[in-house]
Amino acid sequence: MSDLLLTVEQAAERLGTTVRFPRRLIAERRIAFVKIGRHVRIAESVLNAYIDGNTVQPVRRRRVRYGRAA
């Protein structure tokens, strides 16, 4: 099964950001990318892994019971 290679513009659209953000990730080597000649592509699985790795789960707070003092 081959992995779909996305352009920087497509990656930005999937992330809901401007093109500048994935370009910065690439420049800072914070995300893996494929260089095809002068073209840069990001594998769909790499983008999904980046999203999964940076997803912050909500904190569950314990419910405080207010009542009479013992």
Phi, psi and omega in degrees: 000127182267149181268134180288131177264126183257146172287167178298322179296318179293320178297318178297320179296318179295325179279344181075034181234180173280170180294334182299323183296306178296329176296323177292320176302320180291313182298324180272002181057038178267354179217143179286145179214166180244132178254119179242096186065237177264000181270144178245133179230150177240126179292141181301321180294326178293318179295317177297320178294322178297316180296314180297319182289339181249013177276127181259124180279146179291151178268131178268121179272142176284142179283127179269128179264124176259130181200197180289148176290142183274000000 
